[in-house]
Amino acid sequence: MSTTLSARYRTAFVTGASTGLGLAFAEMLLAEGVQVWGTARDLKRLPARAGFHPVALELSDGAAAETAFLAAEGAAGGFDLVINNAGFGAFGAFAETDFAVWQRQIEIMLVNTARLGHIALRGMLRRNRGALVNVSSLAAEFPLPYQSAYNLVKAGLSALSESLILETRGTGIIVIDFRPGDYRTDF
Ligand SMILES: NC(=O)c1ccc[n+]([C@@H]2O[C@H](COP(=O)([O-])OP(=O)(O)OC[C@H]3O[C@@H](n4cnc5c(N)ncnc54)[C@H](OP(=O)(O)O)[C@@H]3O)[C@@H](O)[C@H]2O)c1
């Protein structure tokens, strides 16, 4: 028996919904009748659609990103589904890259993504329901050359998701470690 996603998920929060996989997730959810709060750094890059609520979110500022999430969560009355999708890739040999630039990629993509997962999971545990999807990559297992920070971020994100899968066992919450292969996007 097939059921629509909206039978299980009323509201969703999708980071990086302006292009690529995030936009595809948002469109799929909207087509299934789910209300979507989708983010980009620049609101003008987000689609204008019925059921789509644009949110400005810059992952490089973890505190501001958390504030934006909480405001959206309040407006939505809680999120049934949170997709931590936003990300980017920076190329460069490890030894030749300025260490501060390398470290910054980890802070933005791993630490601040985890921060959104942390605050999202708290809301789900309060409500005893919800699904958290962390978009990792096959790079978690098969590192890409000249992308050491990206590989580390995705391996760390997958390890976090696996930890949360164990921690949420027996609750009403689902955690998904999503490791896509290659898709043609703006990445
Ligand atoms: N494409 C692939 O083959 C592939 C494979 C494995 C995993 N992935 C993962 O899938 C996710 C989406 O990638 P994609 O291929 O769809 O890339 P994309 O088309 O470049 O989209 C990236 C999204 O992330 C947002 N974003 C980038 N930097 C941000 C920042 N500092 N703060 C907030 N938002 C930011 C962008 O929003 P703006 O409008 O603000 O730029 C955009 O919406 C990423 O986590 C990526 O690592 C992709």
The ligand as a MOL file (V3000), in Angstrom:
LIG
                    3D

  0  0  0     0  0            999 V3000
M  V30 BEGIN CTAB
M  V30 COUNTS 48 52 0 0 0
M  V30 BEGIN ATOM
M  V30 1 N 26.2360 16.6810 -6.3090 0
M  V30 2 C 26.7940 15.5500 -5.9160 0
M  V30 3 O 27.2450 14.7250 -6.7260 0
M  V30 4 C 26.8920 15.2240 -4.4520 0
M  V30 5 C 27.4090 13.9730 -4.0790 0
M  V30 6 C 27.4860 13.6490 -2.7410 0
M  V30 7 C 27.0500 14.5350 -1.7670 0
M  V30 8 N 26.5760 15.7540 -2.1520 0 CHG=1
M  V30 9 C 26.1530 16.6590 -1.0820 0
M  V30 10 O 24.8370 17.1000 -1.3450 0
M  V30 11 C 24.6430 18.3700 -0.7450 0
M  V30 12 C 24.0560 19.3300 -1.7880 0
M  V30 13 O 24.9940 19.4720 -2.8260 0
M  V30 14 P 24.5800 19.8580 -4.3170 0
M  V30 15 O 25.3510 18.9450 -5.2080 0
M  V30 16 O 23.1060 19.9340 -4.4480 0 CHG=-1
M  V30 17 O 25.2750 21.3050 -4.4200 0
M  V30 18 P 24.7610 22.7170 -4.9790 0
M  V30 19 O 23.9020 22.5410 -6.1800 0
M  V30 20 O 26.0120 23.5310 -5.1040 0
M  V30 21 O 23.8610 23.2920 -3.7970 0
M  V30 22 C 24.4510 23.6270 -2.5650 0
M  V30 23 C 23.4190 24.2950 -1.6820 0
M  V30 24 O 24.0600 24.5760 -0.4130 0
M  V30 25 C 23.8950 25.9500 -0.1180 0
M  V30 26 N 25.0970 26.4620 0.5380 0
M  V30 27 C 26.3720 26.4040 0.0930 0
M  V30 28 N 27.2190 27.0020 0.9530 0
M  V30 29 C 26.4480 27.4540 1.9780 0
M  V30 30 C 26.7130 28.1660 3.1840 0
M  V30 31 N 27.9580 28.5600 3.5200 0
M  V30 32 N 25.6690 28.4790 3.9970 0
M  V30 33 C 24.4160 28.0990 3.6850 0
M  V30 34 N 24.0840 27.4290 2.5580 0
M  V30 35 C 25.0950 27.1150 1.7100 0
M  V30 36 C 23.6580 26.6380 -1.4540 0
M  V30 37 O 22.8660 27.7870 -1.2210 0
M  V30 38 P 23.2090 29.2690 -1.7650 0
M  V30 39 O 22.0530 29.6180 -2.6610 0
M  V30 40 O 23.2710 30.0750 -0.5230 0
M  V30 41 O 24.5180 29.1890 -2.5260 0
M  V30 42 C 22.9010 25.5950 -2.2490 0
M  V30 43 O 21.5200 25.6870 -2.0030 0
M  V30 44 C 26.0160 18.8370 -0.2220 0
M  V30 45 O 26.0810 18.5850 1.1830 0
M  V30 46 C 26.9860 17.9310 -0.9640 0
M  V30 47 O 28.1750 17.7240 -0.2360 0
M  V30 48 C 26.4820 16.1190 -3.4670 0
M  V30 END ATOM
M  V30 BEGIN BOND
M  V30 1 1 1 2
M  V30 2 2 2 3
M  V30 3 1 2 4
M  V30 4 1 4 5
M  V30 5 2 4 48
M  V30 6 2 5 6
M  V30 7 1 6 7
M  V30 8 2 7 8
M  V30 9 1 8 9
M  V30 10 1 8 48
M  V30 11 1 9 10
M  V30 12 1 9 46
M  V30 13 1 10 11
M  V30 14 1 11 12
M  V30 15 1 11 44
M  V30 16 1 12 13
M  V30 17 1 13 14
M  V30 18 2 14 15
M  V30 19 1 14 16
M  V30 20 1 14 17
M  V30 21 1 17 18
M  V30 22 2 18 19
M  V30 23 1 18 20
M  V30 24 1 18 21
M  V30 25 1 21 22
M  V30 26 1 22 23
M  V30 27 1 23 24
M  V30 28 1 23 42
M  V30 29 1 24 25
M  V30 30 1 25 26
M  V30 31 1 25 36
M  V30 32 1 26 27
M  V30 33 1 26 35
M  V30 34 2 27 28
M  V30 35 1 28 29
M  V30 36 1 29 30
M  V30 37 2 29 35
M  V30 38 1 30 31
M  V30 39 2 30 32
M  V30 40 1 32 33
M  V30 41 2 33 34
M  V30 42 1 34 35
M  V30 43 1 36 37
M  V30 44 1 36 42
M  V30 45 1 37 38
M  V30 46 2 38 39
M  V30 47 1 38 40
M  V30 48 1 38 41
M  V30 49 1 42 43
M  V30 50 1 44 45
M  V30 51 1 44 46
M  V30 52 1 46 47
M  V30 END BOND
M  V30 END CTAB
M  END
